[in-house]
């Protein structure tokens, strides 16, 4: 198998560097290194080489990024199917798993729209890790935006809300209206399956549950 070469430039890529000290909880070993030096640090690591490392603050972030990457890979695969219109692929997310669907649509403008069933309207439990296992937690995302604002980045593509409709997503609805695309923000009543025949393509990805 031919070895794949690295791209010549990362100027058009999103590059995230994550230290092992935040991916895993290495505070004790780092303290040994700082206070006792490299030799003591090496002994500490060797004595504990069979112990499973505890999760660090960045561990949930990596999980979420991998989930988004999986969705984007699925979209790329579906797009190559001959019977699928690659410009009319929808993603369907239910509950907290609507969140990676939202971010996948933000990252990939090829995605025609999203169906958000019982979607939350805010990130919770950003830090510390010990306080939450919330699926919506993304590392420090609230410094920049919450879920309604992330949905706004999908504009002008279609957003369909169904099931429980969180009040905060009315912000996104108002944004769509103000920007002249109110018809692209749909609040659906009834079963999601009733929507499928009205979508402009058979390229609907399976629901994220």
N, C-alpha and C positions, 0 to 999 in steps of 0.2 A: 504494500500500500504506500502510495506516495506521501511523503511528509508535507503537511500543510505549513506554509510559511506565514509569519506574522505580517499584518498589514504594514505598509510603508509609513502610514501616519494614523494617529488616533484623533486627528483634529475634528472629525465628524462623529466621534464615538463618545458615549457617556462612560467615563472611567471612574470606578469607585475603588479606592484602596482601603482595605480593612486590616488592621493589625491583629495578630493572633491574641494579643492581650485583651482586646475587646470582643473578639469572636468567642474566646473562652475565658473563664475566670482564672487568671494567672497571677493574681495579686500577691499570693503568698510566695510563689517562686520568685517574683520580681523583687519582693522585699528581701529575700535571701540574697539575691544578686547585688542589690544596692548596699546591704549592710555587711555581707560576708565575702563578696567577691565571686569571681568566675568559677573557681574550683569548687567552692561550696555549692554554688548554683548547679554545676554539672552533677555533683553527687546527689543533690536533692532531686534532680530530674531522673537520674538512673534508678534511685531507690523507689520512685513512684511511677515507673514507666508502664506498669500494668493497670494503673488507676484510670478510670474514665474521667475526663475533664468536665467540670461543671460549665454550663452555658454562661456566656458573658453578655454584656449589654447589646452587642451587635448581632448576636445569634438570631433573634427574631427578624431583624432587617434582612439578613441573608436568606432566611426562609421565604420571606415575602418576595424578594427579588427573584429567587429561583422559581417561585410560583408564576410570577409575571413572565419570566423567560419561557416557561413551559407553555403558557397560553400563546405567546407570540410564535413559538415553534409550531404549535398546532395550526395557527392561522396560516403560516407559510406553507405547511403541508396541504391544507385544504385548498389553498389558492392554486396549487398545481394540478388539482383534479380537473379533468377536461370539462365535466358537466357543471362546474361551479364558476359563477361570475366572481372573479377576485375583487371586484369593486363593490360587491354587495354582500359582504360577510358581516353578520351580526354576532355579538357575544351575549350570552345569557348568564347572569350571576345571581345567586340566591343568598340572602342573608349577608353575613360578614364577607362571604366569598364574592359578593358583588364588588368589593373594593379592589382586588387585583384585576378584575374585569375592567373597571373604570380606568385604572392606570395603564392597562394594556392598550386601551383605546386612545389614551392620551399620547402614548409613545408611538403607536402605529396608526398613521392617518389613513391607511388603506381600509381599516375597519369602518364599515358603513354606519354602525350604530350599536347601541347596547340596550339590552332588556335587563332592568334592575328590579328584581323581585324581593320585597321585604328588605330593601337596602337601608343601612344605617346612614345617618347624616353627619356623623362626627367620628373622628379618631379618639380613642380613649386609651388610658394607661400607657402613655408613651414611655415613661421611665418611672421607677426602676423595673427591671425585668421581673423581679420577685413578686411584684404587685399584681401582675396580670398575665394571662395567656391569650389576651384578646387578639383575634385574627386581624383586626383593623389597625393594630399598632404598627406604625412605620417610624423609624428613628428620627425624632425631632421634626416630623413633618409639619407640626403646628407652628413652627417658626415662619412658615411660608403660606400655608393654606390648609383648609379643612376639606371634607369630602364635597360639599356643594361647589367650592371653587375649583376643585379638581374636575368635577363634572363640567364646569364651564369651559374647560380647556378642550372638551370634545366638540364644542361649537364649530361649525353649524350642523354637524352630523346629528342623527336622530337619537334621542334618549326616550326610552319607554319605561315608565314606572308602573309596576303592578304589585298586587298584594298590599302589604302595609306600606303606606307612603309617609316617610318621615318628614316632619314639618320643615326642617332646615333646607330640604331640597327645593322648597319654593323660591329660595334665592336664585337657584339655577334657572327655574322656570321664568322668573322675572327678567333675568339676564337675557335669555333667549328672546323673550318678548321685546325687550328694549333694543335688541340688535336686529329685529325684523325677521326672526326665525321662530316665532311662537308655535307654528304648526309642526315644528320638528321636536317639540317637547310634548310628549303624549302621556297622559295619565289614564291607564287602562283599567277597566273594571272587569273582573271575571278571570277565568283560567288562562294561563299563559299559552296553552296549546291553541286557544282560539285566535291568537295573534299570527300563528305561523303561516297560515294561508294568505295573509295580507302583506307579508313582507316581500320585497321585490326580488328575492333570490332564494334558492335552495341552500345557500351557503351559510346556514345557521349552525354555529358551533354548538356542541352539546352543553347543557347547563353545568355551571361550576357549582358543585354542592359540597 
